[in-house]
Amino acid sequence: MKLSKEQIGNGIWILVIVLIIFTPIGFHMKVLVNKIIAGSASTVPLDEQQSLKNYNWELIDLKGNGYNFESTKGKVVVLNFWATWCPPCVAELPSLDKLYADYGGSGGIYLCCQR
């Protein structure tokens, strides 16, 4: 039995869909699509920036130690909850890494937390 071009095309589409859904290739494709859609991070204009009134948060850092948010009062803080299985979360990691490289050494940016 000879396969038609339409059957071959359908087979290829089915293979692509199976790869996207059931393999790590699909995860990486979702990350790539999220990077393209999201673009790059931008700065919030000064008139739209907000300051916290209550800094009494008890957080846990990546090493499992308690972290009192009060110690960051008056500093710039990026509080980001992410997961390794979340394509949008993985897509934003390079921009967070660049942000930390640019400002983290000055004691101005603190990155936290994985769930």
Summary of the structure (lengths in Angstrom):
residues: 115
radius of gyration: 21.2
end to end distance: 52.8
largest distance: 73.8
contacts: 221
relative contact order: 0.13
helix: 52%
strand: 13%
